[in-house]
């Protein structure tokens, strides 16, 4: 069974960048759709970016033009590059299949604040 471990969160100023990584304990090669989700305090978890196959990407409006999702199947790793971060991006970020069907990891906290 695949397990997911996210990393790369932290505190960043508005306008800054972060790169999140998601390492899978098993192969994600066979999981066609993978995505990054986030959950802000008091809000439901939402899908912010997804990748279908090796390179077909899709983004929620909140991340278009600022977020970039990629995957390295050889390393069993999913990435999320986040640029021009805003305070409203503050949340706990998770990776999972799309639709989600793997046990959720702990997720790194991303805090955007001056």
MODELLER restraints for C-alpha pairs under 7 A, 6 or more apart:
rsr = mdl.restraints
at = mdl.atoms
rsr.add(forms.Gaussian(group=physical.xy_distance, feature=features.Distance(at['CA:1:A'], at['CA:26:A']), mean=6.87, stdev=0.5))
rsr.add(forms.Gaussian(group=physical.xy_distance, feature=features.Distance(at['CA:2:A'], at['CA:24:A']), mean=6.27, stdev=0.5))
rsr.add(forms.Gaussian(group=physical.xy_distance, feature=features.Distance(at['CA:2:A'], at['CA:25:A']), mean=5.57, stdev=0.5))
rsr.add(forms.Gaussian(group=physical.xy_distance, feature=features.Distance(at['CA:2:A'], at['CA:26:A']), mean=4.76, stdev=0.5))
rsr.add(forms.Gaussian(group=physical.xy_distance, feature=features.Distance(at['CA:2:A'], at['CA:102:A']), mean=6.97, stdev=0.5))
rsr.add(forms.Gaussian(group=physical.xy_distance, feature=features.Distance(at['CA:3:A'], at['CA:24:A']), mean=5.55, stdev=0.5))
rsr.add(forms.Gaussian(group=physical.xy_distance, feature=features.Distance(at['CA:3:A'], at['CA:25:A']), mean=5.18, stdev=0.5))
rsr.add(forms.Gaussian(group=physical.xy_distance, feature=features.Distance(at['CA:3:A'], at['CA:26:A']), mean=6.82, stdev=0.5))
rsr.add(forms.Gaussian(group=physical.xy_distance, feature=features.Distance(at['CA:3:A'], at['CA:103:A']), mean=6.88, stdev=0.5))
rsr.add(forms.Gaussian(group=physical.xy_distance, feature=features.Distance(at['CA:4:A'], at['CA:22:A']), mean=6.36, stdev=0.5))
rsr.add(forms.Gaussian(group=physical.xy_distance, feature=features.Distance(at['CA:4:A'], at['CA:23:A']), mean=5.76, stdev=0.5))
rsr.add(forms.Gaussian(group=physical.xy_distance, feature=features.Distance(at['CA:4:A'], at['CA:24:A']), mean=4.65, stdev=0.5))
rsr.add(forms.Gaussian(group=physical.xy_distance, feature=features.Distance(at['CA:4:A'], at['CA:25:A']), mean=6.47, stdev=0.5))
rsr.add(forms.Gaussian(group=physical.xy_distance, feature=features.Distance(at['CA:4:A'], at['CA:105:A']), mean=5.56, stdev=0.5))
rsr.add(forms.Gaussian(group=physical.xy_distance, feature=features.Distance(at['CA:5:A'], at['CA:22:A']), mean=5.46, stdev=0.5))
rsr.add(forms.Gaussian(group=physical.xy_distance, feature=features.Distance(at['CA:5:A'], at['CA:23:A']), mean=5.22, stdev=0.5))
rsr.add(forms.Gaussian(group=physical.xy_distance, feature=features.Distance(at['CA:5:A'], at['CA:24:A']), mean=6.46, stdev=0.5))
rsr.add(forms.Gaussian(group=physical.xy_distance, feature=features.Distance(at['CA:5:A'], at['CA:105:A']), mean=5.75, stdev=0.5))
rsr.add(forms.Gaussian(group=physical.xy_distance, feature=features.Distance(at['CA:6:A'], at['CA:21:A']), mean=5.57, stdev=0.5))
rsr.add(forms.Gaussian(group=physical.xy_distance, feature=features.Distance(at['CA:6:A'], at['CA:22:A']), mean=4.27, stdev=0.5))
rsr.add(forms.Gaussian(group=physical.xy_distance, feature=features.Distance(at['CA:6:A'], at['CA:23:A']), mean=6.38, stdev=0.5))
rsr.add(forms.Gaussian(group=physical.xy_distance, feature=features.Distance(at['CA:6:A'], at['CA:94:A']), mean=6.67, stdev=0.5))
rsr.add(forms.Gaussian(group=physical.xy_distance, feature=features.Distance(at['CA:6:A'], at['CA:95:A']), mean=6.99, stdev=0.5))
rsr.add(forms.Gaussian(group=physical.xy_distance, feature=features.Distance(at['CA:6:A'], at['CA:105:A']), mean=6.88, stdev=0.5))
rsr.add(forms.Gaussian(group=physical.xy_distance, feature=features.Distance(at['CA:6:A'], at['CA:107:A']), mean=5.46, stdev=0.5))
rsr.add(forms.Gaussian(group=physical.xy_distance, feature=features.Distance(at['CA:6:A'], at['CA:108:A']), mean=6.31, stdev=0.5))
rsr.add(forms.Gaussian(group=physical.xy_distance, feature=features.Distance(at['CA:7:A'], at['CA:20:A']), mean=5.73, stdev=0.5))
rsr.add(forms.Gaussian(group=physical.xy_distance, feature=features.Distance(at['CA:7:A'], at['CA:21:A']), mean=5.28, stdev=0.5))
rsr.add(forms.Gaussian(group=physical.xy_distance, feature=features.Distance(at['CA:7:A'], at['CA:22:A']), mean=6.43, stdev=0.5))
rsr.add(forms.Gaussian(group=physical.xy_distance, feature=features.Distance(at['CA:7:A'], at['CA:108:A']), mean=5.76, stdev=0.5))
rsr.add(forms.Gaussian(group=physical.xy_distance, feature=features.Distance(at['CA:8:A'], at['CA:19:A']), mean=5.96, stdev=0.5))
rsr.add(forms.Gaussian(group=physical.xy_distance, feature=features.Distance(at['CA:8:A'], at['CA:20:A']), mean=4.52, stdev=0.5))
rsr.add(forms.Gaussian(group=physical.xy_distance, feature=features.Distance(at['CA:8:A'], at['CA:21:A']), mean=6.14, stdev=0.5))
rsr.add(forms.Gaussian(group=physical.xy_distance, feature=features.Distance(at['CA:8:A'], at['CA:108:A']), mean=6.75, stdev=0.5))
rsr.add(forms.Gaussian(group=physical.xy_distance, feature=features.Distance(at['CA:9:A'], at['CA:20:A']), mean=6.38, stdev=0.5))
rsr.add(forms.Gaussian(group=physical.xy_distance, feature=features.Distance(at['CA:9:A'], at['CA:108:A']), mean=4.91, stdev=0.5))
rsr.add(forms.Gaussian(group=physical.xy_distance, feature=features.Distance(at['CA:9:A'], at['CA:109:A']), mean=5.36, stdev=0.5))
rsr.add(forms.Gaussian(group=physical.xy_distance, feature=features.Distance(at['CA:9:A'], at['CA:110:A']), mean=4.90, stdev=0.5))
rsr.add(forms.Gaussian(group=physical.xy_distance, feature=features.Distance(at['CA:10:A'], at['CA:109:A']), mean=6.10, stdev=0.5))
rsr.add(forms.Gaussian(group=physical.xy_distance, feature=features.Distance(at['CA:10:A'], at['CA:110:A']), mean=5.03, stdev=0.5))
rsr.add(forms.Gaussian(group=physical.xy_distance, feature=features.Distance(at['CA:10:A'], at['CA:111:A']), mean=6.11, stdev=0.5))
rsr.add(forms.Gaussian(group=physical.xy_distance, feature=features.Distance(at['CA:11:A'], at['CA:110:A']), mean=6.15, stdev=0.5))
rsr.add(forms.Gaussian(group=physical.xy_distance, feature=features.Distance(at['CA:11:A'], at['CA:111:A']), mean=4.73, stdev=0.5))
rsr.add(forms.Gaussian(group=physical.xy_distance, feature=features.Distance(at['CA:11:A'], at['CA:112:A']), mean=5.91, stdev=0.5))
rsr.add(forms.Gaussian(group=physical.xy_distance, feature=features.Distance(at['CA:12:A'], at['CA:111:A']), mean=6.27, stdev=0.5))
rsr.add(forms.Gaussian(group=physical.xy_distance, feature=features.Distance(at['CA:12:A'], at['CA:112:A']), mean=5.00, stdev=0.5))
rsr.add(forms.Gaussian(group=physical.xy_distance, feature=features.Distance(at['CA:12:A'], at['CA:113:A']), mean=6.30, stdev=0.5))
rsr.add(forms.Gaussian(group=physical.xy_distance, feature=features.Distance(at['CA:13:A'], at['CA:112:A']), mean=5.41, stdev=0.5))
rsr.add(forms.Gaussian(group=physical.xy_distance, feature=features.Distance(at['CA:13:A'], at['CA:113:A']), mean=5.04, stdev=0.5))
rsr.add(forms.Gaussian(group=physical.xy_distance, feature=features.Distance(at['CA:13:A'], at['CA:114:A']), mean=4.99, stdev=0.5))
rsr.add(forms.Gaussian(group=physical.xy_distance, feature=features.Distance(at['CA:14:A'], at['CA:84:A']), mean=6.89, stdev=0.5))
rsr.add(forms.Gaussian(group=physical.xy_distance, feature=features.Distance(at['CA:14:A'], at['CA:85:A']), mean=5.36, stdev=0.5))
rsr.add(forms.Gaussian(group=physical.xy_distance, feature=features.Distance(at['CA:14:A'], at['CA:86:A']), mean=5.09, stdev=0.5))
rsr.add(forms.Gaussian(group=physical.xy_distance, feature=features.Distance(at['CA:14:A'], at['CA:87:A']), mean=6.38, stdev=0.5))
rsr.add(forms.Gaussian(group=physical.xy_distance, feature=features.Distance(at['CA:14:A'], at['CA:112:A']), mean=5.74, stdev=0.5))
rsr.add(forms.Gaussian(group=physical.xy_distance, feature=features.Distance(at['CA:14:A'], at['CA:113:A']), mean=5.99, stdev=0.5))
rsr.add(forms.Gaussian(group=physical.xy_distance, feature=features.Distance(at['CA:14:A'], at['CA:114:A']), mean=6.47, stdev=0.5))
rsr.add(forms.Gaussian(group=physical.xy_distance, feature=features.Distance(at['CA:15:A'], at['CA:83:A']), mean=6.96, stdev=0.5))
rsr.add(forms.Gaussian(group=physical.xy_distance, feature=features.Distance(at['CA:15:A'], at['CA:84:A']), mean=4.05, stdev=0.5))
rsr.add(forms.Gaussian(group=physical.xy_distance, feature=features.Distance(at['CA:15:A'], at['CA:85:A']), mean=4.84, stdev=0.5))
rsr.add(forms.Gaussian(group=physical.xy_distance, feature=features.Distance(at['CA:15:A'], at['CA:86:A']), mean=6.42, stdev=0.5))
rsr.add(forms.Gaussian(group=physical.xy_distance, feature=features.Distance(at['CA:16:A'], at['CA:83:A']), mean=6.14, stdev=0.5))
rsr.add(forms.Gaussian(group=physical.xy_distance, feature=features.Distance(at['CA:16:A'], at['CA:84:A']), mean=5.43, stdev=0.5))
rsr.add(forms.Gaussian(group=physical.xy_distance, feature=features.Distance(at['CA:16:A'], at['CA:85:A']), mean=5.47, stdev=0.5))
rsr.add(forms.Gaussian(group=physical.xy_distance, feature=features.Distance(at['CA:17:A'], at['CA:82:A']), mean=5.43, stdev=0.5))
rsr.add(forms.Gaussian(group=physical.xy_distance, feature=features.Distance(at['CA:17:A'], at['CA:83:A']), mean=4.39, stdev=0.5))
rsr.add(forms.Gaussian(group=physical.xy_distance, feature=features.Distance(at['CA:17:A'], at['CA:84:A']), mean=6.20, stdev=0.5))
rsr.add(forms.Gaussian(group=physical.xy_distance, feature=features.Distance(at['CA:17:A'], at['CA:85:A']), mean=6.18, stdev=0.5))
rsr.add(forms.Gaussian(group=physical.xy_distance, feature=features.Distance(at['CA:18:A'], at['CA:81:A']), mean=6.14, stdev=0.5))
rsr.add(forms.Gaussian(group=physical.xy_distance, feature=features.Distance(at['CA:18:A'], at['CA:82:A']), mean=5.27, stdev=0.5))
rsr.add(forms.Gaussian(group=physical.xy_distance, feature=features.Distance(at['CA:18:A'], at['CA:83:A']), mean=6.72, stdev=0.5))
rsr.add(forms.Gaussian(group=physical.xy_distance, feature=features.Distance(at['CA:19:A'], at['CA:79:A']), mean=6.96, stdev=0.5))
rsr.add(forms.Gaussian(group=physical.xy_distance, feature=features.Distance(at['CA:19:A'], at['CA:80:A']), mean=5.62, stdev=0.5))
rsr.add(forms.Gaussian(group=physical.xy_distance, feature=features.Distance(at['CA:19:A'], at['CA:81:A']), mean=4.44, stdev=0.5))
rsr.add(forms.Gaussian(group=physical.xy_distance, feature=features.Distance(at['CA:19:A'], at['CA:82:A']), mean=6.02, stdev=0.5))
rsr.add(forms.Gaussian(group=physical.xy_distance, feature=features.Distance(at['CA:20:A'], at['CA:79:A']), mean=5.55, stdev=0.5))
rsr.add(forms.Gaussian(group=physical.xy_distance, feature=features.Distance(at['CA:20:A'], at['CA:80:A']), mean=5.00, stdev=0.5))
rsr.add(forms.Gaussian(group=physical.xy_distance, feature=features.Distance(at['CA:20:A'], at['CA:81:A']), mean=6.42, stdev=0.5))
rsr.add(forms.Gaussian(group=physical.xy_distance, feature=features.Distance(at['CA:21:A'], at['CA:77:A']), mean=6.74, stdev=0.5))
rsr.add(forms.Gaussian(group=physical.xy_distance, feature=features.Distance(at['CA:21:A'], at['CA:78:A']), mean=5.77, stdev=0.5))
rsr.add(forms.Gaussian(group=physical.xy_distance, feature=features.Distance(at['CA:21:A'], at['CA:79:A']), mean=4.59, stdev=0.5))
rsr.add(forms.Gaussian(group=physical.xy_distance, feature=features.Distance(at['CA:21:A'], at['CA:80:A']), mean=6.57, stdev=0.5))
rsr.add(forms.Gaussian(group=physical.xy_distance, feature=features.Distance(at['CA:22:A'], at['CA:77:A']), mean=5.37, stdev=0.5))
rsr.add(forms.Gaussian(group=physical.xy_distance, feature=features.Distance(at['CA:22:A'], at['CA:78:A']), mean=4.92, stdev=0.5))
rsr.add(forms.Gaussian(group=physical.xy_distance, feature=features.Distance(at['CA:22:A'], at['CA:79:A']), mean=6.22, stdev=0.5))
rsr.add(forms.Gaussian(group=physical.xy_distance, feature=features.Distance(at['CA:22:A'], at['CA:95:A']), mean=6.40, stdev=0.5))
rsr.add(forms.Gaussian(group=physical.xy_distance, feature=features.Distance(at['CA:23:A'], at['CA:76:A']), mean=6.10, stdev=0.5))
rsr.add(forms.Gaussian(group=physical.xy_distance, feature=features.Distance(at['CA:23:A'], at['CA:77:A']), mean=4.61, stdev=0.5))
rsr.add(forms.Gaussian(group=physical.xy_distance, feature=features.Distance(at['CA:23:A'], at['CA:78:A']), mean=6.67, stdev=0.5))
rsr.add(forms.Gaussian(group=physical.xy_distance, feature=features.Distance(at['CA:24:A'], at['CA:76:A']), mean=5.47, stdev=0.5))
rsr.add(forms.Gaussian(group=physical.xy_distance, feature=features.Distance(at['CA:24:A'], at['CA:77:A']), mean=6.12, stdev=0.5))
rsr.add(forms.Gaussian(group=physical.xy_distance, feature=features.Distance(at['CA:27:A'], at['CA:76:A']), mean=5.76, stdev=0.5))
rsr.add(forms.Gaussian(group=physical.xy_distance, feature=features.Distance(at['CA:28:A'], at['CA:73:A']), mean=6.28, stdev=0.5))
rsr.add(forms.Gaussian(group=physical.xy_distance, feature=features.Distance(at['CA:28:A'], at['CA:76:A']), mean=5.64, stdev=0.5))
rsr.add(forms.Gaussian(group=physical.xy_distance, feature=features.Distance(at['CA:29:A'], at['CA:73:A']), mean=5.31, stdev=0.5))
rsr.add(forms.Gaussian(group=physical.xy_distance, feature=features.Distance(at['CA:31:A'], at['CA:97:A']), mean=6.92, stdev=0.5))
rsr.add(forms.Gaussian(group=physical.xy_distance, feature=features.Distance(at['CA:32:A'], at['CA:52:A']), mean=5.47, stdev=0.5))
rsr.add(forms.Gaussian(group=physical.xy_distance, feature=features.Distance(at['CA:32:A'], at['CA:53:A']), mean=4.88, stdev=0.5))
rsr.add(forms.Gaussian(group=physical.xy_distance, feature=features.Distance(at['CA:33:A'], at['CA:50:A']), mean=6.88, stdev=0.5))
rsr.add(forms.Gaussian(group=physical.xy_distance, feature=features.Distance(at['CA:33:A'], at['CA:51:A']), mean=5.67, stdev=0.5))
rsr.add(forms.Gaussian(group=physical.xy_distance, feature=features.Distance(at['CA:33:A'], at['CA:52:A']), mean=4.40, stdev=0.5))
rsr.add(forms.Gaussian(group=physical.xy_distance, feature=features.Distance(at['CA:33:A'], at['CA:53:A']), mean=6.31, stdev=0.5))
rsr.add(forms.Gaussian(group=physical.xy_distance, feature=features.Distance(at['CA:33:A'], at['CA:97:A']), mean=5.72, stdev=0.5))
rsr.add(forms.Gaussian(group=physical.xy_distance, feature=features.Distance(at['CA:33:A'], at['CA:98:A']), mean=5.04, stdev=0.5))
rsr.add(forms.Gaussian(group=physical.xy_distance, feature=features.Distance(at['CA:34:A'], at['CA:50:A']), mean=5.64, stdev=0.5))
rsr.add(forms.Gaussian(group=physical.xy_distance, feature=features.Distance(at['CA:34:A'], at['CA:51:A']), mean=5.46, stdev=0.5))
rsr.add(forms.Gaussian(group=physical.xy_distance, feature=features.Distance(at['CA:34:A'], at['CA:52:A']), mean=6.62, stdev=0.5))
rsr.add(forms.Gaussian(group=physical.xy_distance, feature=features.Distance(at['CA:34:A'], at['CA:96:A']), mean=5.86, stdev=0.5))
rsr.add(forms.Gaussian(group=physical.xy_distance, feature=features.Distance(at['CA:34:A'], at['CA:97:A']), mean=4.22, stdev=0.5))
rsr.add(forms.Gaussian(group=physical.xy_distance, feature=features.Distance(at['CA:34:A'], at['CA:98:A']), mean=5.15, stdev=0.5))
rsr.add(forms.Gaussian(group=physical.xy_distance, feature=features.Distance(at['CA:35:A'], at['CA:47:A']), mean=6.96, stdev=0.5))
rsr.add(forms.Gaussian(group=physical.xy_distance, feature=features.Distance(at['CA:35:A'], at['CA:49:A']), mean=5.49, stdev=0.5))
rsr.add(forms.Gaussian(group=physical.xy_distance, feature=features.Distance(at['CA:35:A'], at['CA:50:A']), mean=3.99, stdev=0.5))
rsr.add(forms.Gaussian(group=physical.xy_distance, feature=features.Distance(at['CA:35:A'], at['CA:51:A']), mean=6.13, stdev=0.5))
rsr.add(forms.Gaussian(group=physical.xy_distance, feature=features.Distance(at['CA:35:A'], at['CA:95:A']), mean=5.62, stdev=0.5))
rsr.add(forms.Gaussian(group=physical.xy_distance, feature=features.Distance(at['CA:35:A'], at['CA:96:A']), mean=5.59, stdev=0.5))
rsr.add(forms.Gaussian(group=physical.xy_distance, feature=features.Distance(at['CA:35:A'], at['CA:97:A']), mean=5.84, stdev=0.5))
rsr.add(forms.Gaussian(group=physical.xy_distance, feature=features.Distance(at['CA:35:A'], at['CA:98:A']), mean=5.87, stdev=0.5))
rsr.add(forms.Gaussian(group=physical.xy_distance, feature=features.Distance(at['CA:36:A'], at['CA:47:A']), mean=6.02, stdev=0.5))
rsr.add(forms.Gaussian(group=physical.xy_distance, feature=features.Distance(at['CA:36:A'], at['CA:48:A']), mean=5.83, stdev=0.5))
rsr.add(forms.Gaussian(group=physical.xy_distance, feature=features.Distance(at['CA:36:A'], at['CA:49:A']), mean=5.27, stdev=0.5))
rsr.add(forms.Gaussian(group=physical.xy_distance, feature=features.Distance(at['CA:36:A'], at['CA:50:A']), mean=6.34, stdev=0.5))
rsr.add(forms.Gaussian(group=physical.xy_distance, feature=features.Distance(at['CA:36:A'], at['CA:93:A']), mean=6.87, stdev=0.5))
rsr.add(forms.Gaussian(group=physical.xy_distance, feature=features.Distance(at['CA:36:A'], at['CA:94:A']), mean=5.64, stdev=0.5))
rsr.add(forms.Gaussian(group=physical.xy_distance, feature=features.Distance(at['CA:36:A'], at['CA:95:A']), mean=4.43, stdev=0.5))
rsr.add(forms.Gaussian(group=physical.xy_distance, feature=features.Distance(at['CA:36:A'], at['CA:96:A']), mean=6.53, stdev=0.5))
rsr.add(forms.Gaussian(group=physical.xy_distance, feature=features.Distance(at['CA:37:A'], at['CA:45:A']), mean=6.50, stdev=0.5))
rsr.add(forms.Gaussian(group=physical.xy_distance, feature=features.Distance(at['CA:37:A'], at['CA:46:A']), mean=5.31, stdev=0.5))
rsr.add(forms.Gaussian(group=physical.xy_distance, feature=features.Distance(at['CA:37:A'], at['CA:47:A']), mean=4.22, stdev=0.5))
rsr.add(forms.Gaussian(group=physical.xy_distance, feature=features.Distance(at['CA:37:A'], at['CA:48:A']), mean=5.41, stdev=0.5))
rsr.add(forms.Gaussian(group=physical.xy_distance, feature=features.Distance(at['CA:37:A'], at['CA:93:A']), mean=5.67, stdev=0.5))
rsr.add(forms.Gaussian(group=physical.xy_distance, feature=features.Distance(at['CA:37:A'], at['CA:94:A']), mean=5.03, stdev=0.5))
rsr.add(forms.Gaussian(group=physical.xy_distance, feature=features.Distance(at['CA:37:A'], at['CA:95:A']), mean=5.94, stdev=0.5))
rsr.add(forms.Gaussian(group=physical.xy_distance, feature=features.Distance(at['CA:38:A'], at['CA:45:A']), mean=5.42, stdev=0.5))
rsr.add(forms.Gaussian(group=physical.xy_distance, feature=features.Distance(at['CA:38:A'], at['CA:46:A']), mean=5.47, stdev=0.5))
rsr.add(forms.Gaussian(group=physical.xy_distance, feature=features.Distance(at['CA:38:A'], at['CA:47:A']), mean=6.55, stdev=0.5))
rsr.add(forms.Gaussian(group=physical.xy_distance, feature=features.Distance(at['CA:38:A'], at['CA:48:A']), mean=6.90, stdev=0.5))
rsr.add(forms.Gaussian(group=physical.xy_distance, feature=features.Distance(at['CA:38:A'], at['CA:91:A']), mean=5.90, stdev=0.5))
rsr.add(forms.Gaussian(group=physical.xy_distance, feature=features.Distance(at['CA:38:A'], at['CA:92:A']), mean=5.43, stdev=0.5))
rsr.add(forms.Gaussian(group=physical.xy_distance, feature=features.Distance(at['CA:38:A'], at['CA:93:A']), mean=4.23, stdev=0.5))
rsr.add(forms.Gaussian(group=physical.xy_distance, feature=features.Distance(at['CA:38:A'], at['CA:94:A']), mean=5.89, stdev=0.5))
rsr.add(forms.Gaussian(group=physical.xy_distance, feature=features.Distance(at['CA:39:A'], at['CA:45:A']), mean=4.26, stdev=0.5))
rsr.add(forms.Gaussian(group=physical.xy_distance, feature=features.Distance(at['CA:39:A'], at['CA:46:A']), mean=6.37, stdev=0.5))
rsr.add(forms.Gaussian(group=physical.xy_distance, feature=features.Distance(at['CA:39:A'], at['CA:91:A']), mean=5.25, stdev=0.5))
rsr.add(forms.Gaussian(group=physical.xy_distance, feature=features.Distance(at['CA:39:A'], at['CA:92:A']), mean=5.31, stdev=0.5))
rsr.add(forms.Gaussian(group=physical.xy_distance, feature=features.Distance(at['CA:39:A'], at['CA:93:A']), mean=6.55, stdev=0.5))
rsr.add(forms.Gaussian(group=physical.xy_distance, feature=features.Distance(at['CA:40:A'], at['CA:90:A']), mean=6.46, stdev=0.5))
rsr.add(forms.Gaussian(group=physical.xy_distance, feature=features.Distance(at['CA:40:A'], at['CA:91:A']), mean=4.18, stdev=0.5))
rsr.add(forms.Gaussian(group=physical.xy_distance, feature=features.Distance(at['CA:40:A'], at['CA:92:A']), mean=6.36, stdev=0.5))
rsr.add(forms.Gaussian(group=physical.xy_distance, feature=features.Distance(at['CA:41:A'], at['CA:91:A']), mean=6.96, stdev=0.5))
rsr.add(forms.Gaussian(group=physical.xy_distance, feature=features.Distance(at['CA:48:A'], at['CA:59:A']), mean=5.72, stdev=0.5))
rsr.add(forms.Gaussian(group=physical.xy_distance, feature=features.Distance(at['CA:48:A'], at['CA:60:A']), mean=4.91, stdev=0.5))
rsr.add(forms.Gaussian(group=physical.xy_distance, feature=features.Distance(at['CA:48:A'], at['CA:63:A']), mean=6.52, stdev=0.5))
rsr.add(forms.Gaussian(group=physical.xy_distance, feature=features.Distance(at['CA:49:A'], at['CA:58:A']), mean=5.72, stdev=0.5))
rsr.add(forms.Gaussian(group=physical.xy_distance, feature=features.Distance(at['CA:49:A'], at['CA:59:A']), mean=4.41, stdev=0.5))
rsr.add(forms.Gaussian(group=physical.xy_distance, feature=features.Distance(at['CA:49:A'], at['CA:60:A']), mean=6.21, stdev=0.5))
rsr.add(forms.Gaussian(group=physical.xy_distance, feature=features.Distance(at['CA:49:A'], at['CA:69:A']), mean=6.42, stdev=0.5))
rsr.add(forms.Gaussian(group=physical.xy_distance, feature=features.Distance(at['CA:50:A'], at['CA:57:A']), mean=5.60, stdev=0.5))
rsr.add(forms.Gaussian(group=physical.xy_distance, feature=features.Distance(at['CA:50:A'], at['CA:58:A']), mean=5.27, stdev=0.5))
rsr.add(forms.Gaussian(group=physical.xy_distance, feature=features.Distance(at['CA:50:A'], at['CA:59:A']), mean=6.47, stdev=0.5))
rsr.add(forms.Gaussian(group=physical.xy_distance, feature=features.Distance(at['CA:50:A'], at['CA:69:A']), mean=6.83, stdev=0.5))
rsr.add(forms.Gaussian(group=physical.xy_distance, feature=features.Distance(at['CA:51:A'], at['CA:57:A']), mean=4.34, stdev=0.5))
rsr.add(forms.Gaussian(group=physical.xy_distance, feature=features.Distance(at['CA:51:A'], at['CA:58:A']), mean=6.44, stdev=0.5))
rsr.add(forms.Gaussian(group=physical.xy_distance, feature=features.Distance(at['CA:51:A'], at['CA:69:A']), mean=6.74, stdev=0.5))
rsr.add(forms.Gaussian(group=physical.xy_distance, feature=features.Distance(at['CA:51:A'], at['CA:70:A']), mean=6.97, stdev=0.5))
rsr.add(forms.Gaussian(group=physical.xy_distance, feature=features.Distance(at['CA:54:A'], at['CA:71:A']), mean=6.90, stdev=0.5))
rsr.add(forms.Gaussian(group=physical.xy_distance, feature=features.Distance(at['CA:66:A'], at['CA:82:A']), mean=5.96, stdev=0.5))
rsr.add(forms.Gaussian(group=physical.xy_distance, feature=features.Distance(at['CA:66:A'], at['CA:83:A']), mean=5.08, stdev=0.5))
rsr.add(forms.Gaussian(group=physical.xy_distance, feature=features.Distance(at['CA:66:A'], at['CA:84:A']), mean=6.15, stdev=0.5))
rsr.add(forms.Gaussian(group=physical.xy_distance, feature=features.Distance(at['CA:67:A'], at['CA:80:A']), mean=6.73, stdev=0.5))
rsr.add(forms.Gaussian(group=physical.xy_distance, feature=features.Distance(at['CA:67:A'], at['CA:81:A']), mean=5.56, stdev=0.5))
rsr.add(forms.Gaussian(group=physical.xy_distance, feature=features.Distance(at['CA:67:A'], at['CA:82:A']), mean=4.53, stdev=0.5))
rsr.add(forms.Gaussian(group=physical.xy_distance, feature=features.Distance(at['CA:67:A'], at['CA:83:A']), mean=6.20, stdev=0.5))
rsr.add(forms.Gaussian(group=physical.xy_distance, feature=features.Distance(at['CA:68:A'], at['CA:80:A']), mean=5.63, stdev=0.5))
rsr.add(forms.Gaussian(group=physical.xy_distance, feature=features.Distance(at['CA:68:A'], at['CA:81:A']), mean=5.01, stdev=0.5))
rsr.add(forms.Gaussian(group=physical.xy_distance, feature=features.Distance(at['CA:68:A'], at['CA:82:A']), mean=6.55, stdev=0.5))
rsr.add(forms.Gaussian(group=physical.xy_distance, feature=features.Distance(at['CA:69:A'], at['CA:79:A']), mean=5.62, stdev=0.5))
rsr.add(forms.Gaussian(group=physical.xy_distance, feature=features.Distance(at['CA:69:A'], at['CA:80:A']), mean=4.56, stdev=0.5))
rsr.add(forms.Gaussian(group=physical.xy_distance, feature=features.Distance(at['CA:69:A'], at['CA:81:A']), mean=6.38, stdev=0.5))
rsr.add(forms.Gaussian(group=physical.xy_distance, feature=features.Distance(at['CA:70:A'], at['CA:78:A']), mean=5.97, stdev=0.5))
rsr.add(forms.Gaussian(group=physical.xy_distance, feature=features.Distance(at['CA:70:A'], at['CA:79:A']), mean=5.20, stdev=0.5))
rsr.add(forms.Gaussian(group=physical.xy_distance, feature=features.Distance(at['CA:70:A'], at['CA:80:A']), mean=6.57, stdev=0.5))
rsr.add(forms.Gaussian(group=physical.xy_distance, feature=features.Distance(at['CA:71:A'], at['CA:77:A']), mean=5.85, stdev=0.5))
rsr.add(forms.Gaussian(group=physical.xy_distance, feature=features.Distance(at['CA:71:A'], at['CA:78:A']), mean=4.35, stdev=0.5))
rsr.add(forms.Gaussian(group=physical.xy_distance, feature=features.Distance(at['CA:71:A'], at['CA:79:A']), mean=5.96, stdev=0.5))
rsr.add(forms.Gaussian(group=physical.xy_distance, feature=features.Distance(at['CA:72:A'], at['CA:78:A']), mean=6.33, stdev=0.5))
rsr.add(forms.Gaussian(group=physical.xy_distance, feature=features.Distance(at['CA:85:A'], at['CA:112:A']), mean=6.72, stdev=0.5))
rsr.add(forms.Gaussian(group=physical.xy_distance, feature=features.Distance(at['CA:86:A'], at['CA:112:A']), mean=6.06, stdev=0.5))
rsr.add(forms.Gaussian(group=physical.xy_distance, feature=features.Distance(at['CA:87:A'], at['CA:112:A']), mean=4.66, stdev=0.5))
rsr.add(forms.Gaussian(group=physical.xy_distance, feature=features.Distance(at['CA:87:A'], at['CA:113:A']), mean=5.81, stdev=0.5))
rsr.add(forms.Gaussian(group=physical.xy_distance, feature=features.Distance(at['CA:89:A'], at['CA:112:A']), mean=6.68, stdev=0.5))
rsr.add(forms.Gaussian(group=physical.xy_distance, feature=features.Distance(at['CA:90:A'], at['CA:110:A']), mean=5.34, stdev=0.5))
rsr.add(forms.Gaussian(group=physical.xy_distance, feature=features.Distance(at['CA:90:A'], at['CA:111:A']), mean=4.59, stdev=0.5))
rsr.add(forms.Gaussian(group=physical.xy_distance, feature=features.Distance(at['CA:90:A'], at['CA:112:A']), mean=5.48, stdev=0.5))
rsr.add(forms.Gaussian(group=physical.xy_distance, feature=features.Distance(at['CA:91:A'], at['CA:109:A']), mean=5.99, stdev=0.5))
rsr.add(forms.Gaussian(group=physical.xy_distance, feature=features.Distance(at['CA:91:A'], at['CA:110:A']), mean=5.50, stdev=0.5))
rsr.add(forms.Gaussian(group=physical.xy_distance, feature=features.Distance(at['CA:91:A'], at['CA:111:A']), mean=6.68, stdev=0.5))
rsr.add(forms.Gaussian(group=physical.xy_distance, feature=features.Distance(at['CA:92:A'], at['CA:107:A']), mean=5.79, stdev=0.5))
rsr.add(forms.Gaussian(group=physical.xy_distance, feature=features.Distance(at['CA:92:A'], at['CA:108:A']), mean=5.57, stdev=0.5))
rsr.add(forms.Gaussian(group=physical.xy_distance, feature=features.Distance(at['CA:92:A'], at['CA:109:A']), mean=4.39, stdev=0.5))
rsr.add(forms.Gaussian(group=physical.xy_distance, feature=features.Distance(at['CA:92:A'], at['CA:110:A']), mean=6.00, stdev=0.5))
rsr.add(forms.Gaussian(group=physical.xy_distance, feature=features.Distance(at['CA:93:A'], at['CA:107:A']), mean=5.18, stdev=0.5))
rsr.add(forms.Gaussian(group=physical.xy_distance, feature=features.Distance(at['CA:93:A'], at['CA:108:A']), mean=5.69, stdev=0.5))
rsr.add(forms.Gaussian(group=physical.xy_distance, feature=features.Distance(at['CA:93:A'], at['CA:109:A']), mean=6.47, stdev=0.5))
rsr.add(forms.Gaussian(group=physical.xy_distance, feature=features.Distance(at['CA:94:A'], at['CA:105:A']), mean=6.73, stdev=0.5))
rsr.add(forms.Gaussian(group=physical.xy_distance, feature=features.Distance(at['CA:94:A'], at['CA:107:A']), mean=4.82, stdev=0.5))
rsr.add(forms.Gaussian(group=physical.xy_distance, feature=features.Distance(at['CA:96:A'], at['CA:102:A']), mean=6.18, stdev=0.5))
